[in-house]
């Protein structure tokens, strides 16, 4: 879960936790892995049933461009 001080501060971070969840717990960041002796069609049906209506998020991560020196440009 993290560092003890972060866990102890969680009651003060509830609003941020909601923002974090809505940004990063999105289908574009998920991989479904199925292993074992399965049947493909019923498995796809289950995936569609439980995750098919999940909508892609609209959060755009800003990644700074690095200069030739390796430092992020201002």
C-alpha positions as CSV (number, residue, x, y, z in Angstrom):
1,X,0.0,0.0,0.0
2,X,2.9,2.4,0.4
3,X,4.8,4.1,3.1
4,X,3.3,4.2,6.6
5,X,3.1,8.0,6.6
6,X,1.1,7.8,3.3
7,X,-1.2,5.2,4.7
8,X,-1.8,7.3,7.9
9,X,-2.5,10.4,5.8
10,X,-5.1,8.6,3.6
11,X,-8.1,10.2,5.3
12,X,-6.7,13.6,4.1
13,X,-6.1,12.2,0.6
14,X,-9.6,10.9,-0.3
15,X,-10.4,13.5,-2.9
16,X,-7.0,12.9,-4.6
17,X,-7.6,9.1,-4.5
18,X,-10.8,9.6,-6.5
19,X,-9.0,11.7,-9.1
20,X,-6.2,9.1,-9.3
21,X,-8.7,6.2,-9.7
22,X,-10.6,8.0,-12.4
23,X,-7.4,8.8,-14.3
24,X,-5.6,5.4,-14.1
25,X,-8.2,2.7,-13.5
26,X,-9.3,2.8,-17.1
27,X,-9.6,0.2,-19.8
28,X,-6.8,1.7,-21.8
29,X,-4.4,0.7,-18.9
30,X,-5.7,-2.8,-18.4
31,X,-4.6,-6.2,-19.7
32,X,-6.8,-9.2,-19.2
33,X,-4.8,-12.4,-19.0
34,X,-6.6,-15.8,-19.1
35,X,-4.6,-19.0,-18.6
36,X,-5.5,-22.6,-18.3
37,X,-7.8,-25.0,-20.1
38,X,-10.5,-22.6,-21.2
39,X,-13.0,-22.4,-24.1
40,X,-12.4,-19.2,-26.1
41,X,-16.0,-18.2,-26.8
42,X,-17.4,-18.5,-23.3
43,X,-14.3,-16.7,-22.0
44,X,-14.8,-13.8,-24.5
45,X,-18.4,-13.7,-23.5
46,X,-17.5,-13.3,-19.8
47,X,-15.0,-10.6,-20.6
48,X,-17.6,-8.7,-22.6
49,X,-20.2,-9.2,-19.8
50,X,-18.0,-7.8,-17.0
51,X,-15.8,-5.3,-18.9
52,X,-17.6,-4.6,-22.2
53,X,-19.4,-1.4,-21.1
54,X,-16.3,0.1,-19.5
55,X,-15.6,3.4,-21.3
56,X,-12.2,4.8,-22.2
57,X,-11.0,7.7,-20.1
58,X,-10.2,11.2,-21.4
59,X,-7.1,12.0,-19.2
60,X,-4.0,12.9,-21.3
61,X,-0.6,12.4,-19.6
62,X,1.8,15.2,-20.3
63,X,5.3,13.8,-20.9
64,X,8.0,16.5,-21.1
65,X,10.3,16.3,-24.1
66,X,13.9,15.7,-23.2
67,X,16.7,17.9,-24.7
68,X,20.0,16.5,-25.9
69,X,21.4,16.9,-22.4
70,X,18.8,14.5,-21.0
71,X,16.9,17.2,-19.0
72,X,13.3,18.0,-19.6
73,X,12.7,21.2,-21.6
74,X,11.1,24.0,-19.7
